[in-house]
Amino acid sequence: MFIMSLRRQVVYLTLCLALLFAILEPQSSRGLVFGWALGFWLAHIGCGLLLAMVAAHGLTRCSALNTWPAWLQLLLAGLFGSLAFAPVALGLGAMFPSTSDTMMSDDWLDVWELAGGWQALVAEWLQLLPSYLCAWMLINAVPLVQMAAPNLVPAQAQPVLDSDTRAVNPPDASTAWLNQLPIAIGRSLLRIEADLHYLKVFTENGRVMLLGNLSAATEQLGELGVRVHRSHWVAIDQVKRVHHTSKGWCCELRDGSKIPVSRRRVREVHDRLGRDFVVN
């Protein structure tokens, strides 16, 4: 079964949570009419998650972080996202003042917030950080669990190998990577598309989204395919055509997908696949 893309998931989650909070009237929006409360939470949740996604996208460009565990990369993206969101949250609080804003408190964070300036910014960040990180990690919980405990072949379907056979024919990197895929969609890869810290994997029988980065997948899959773009990998045996268009080089697959070939990868694609050909 295909897990919806992170962007679509964030949109649905933002709408649902904003509606829920507008109805429940937590302290931050207490006293606001329903329409203003809904707008407050749409802006608050939407901006917060968007900044986390932007931070995650920025971190994918840092090759040094690709070797870090996925959960640690996501946690780091959440921290950067929360830092960027703190001044936004402070501004939203000023735009949508609630009745609770006039209440005094002896809490030191409230004292810092009333002091204004950098103290208010730090207080806002410290107050939102726990809930922000929890929400961000929960959104990514399912792919994290999938990566930590990938789908295993049922015991009755696994071939019985003795110790000598396993020593001679150990599973290679591509087999280990393919074993992450659900059995139902098979192992006949068509293409892989990068989406932040996720990979949209397309096979002949279906598609799925996994947590991971395209560089690591390309390395593990080896000769099975070629990376034609910063965000795209294609299986060599599924390539139907490589040709030049008005927008540059294009790689067309047997299922009709047309994948752009970036200029920096044209030479590698030509060396691996050839150029200006059509497979009948």
Secondary structure, 3 states (H helix, E strand, C coil): CCCCCHHHHHHHHHHHHHHHHHHHCCHHHCCCCHHHHHHHHHHHHHHHHHHHHHHHHHHHCCHHHHHCCHHHHHHHHHHHHHHHHHHHHHHHHHHCCCHHHHCCCCCHHHHHHHHCHHHHHHHHHHHHHHHHHHHHHHHCHHHHHHHHCCCCCCHHHCCCCCHHHHHHCCCCHHHHHHCCCCHHHCCCEEEEEEECCEEEEEECCCEEEEECCHHHHHHHHHHHEEEEECCEEEEHHHEEEEEEECCEEEEEECCCCEEECCHHHHHHHHHHHCCCEECC
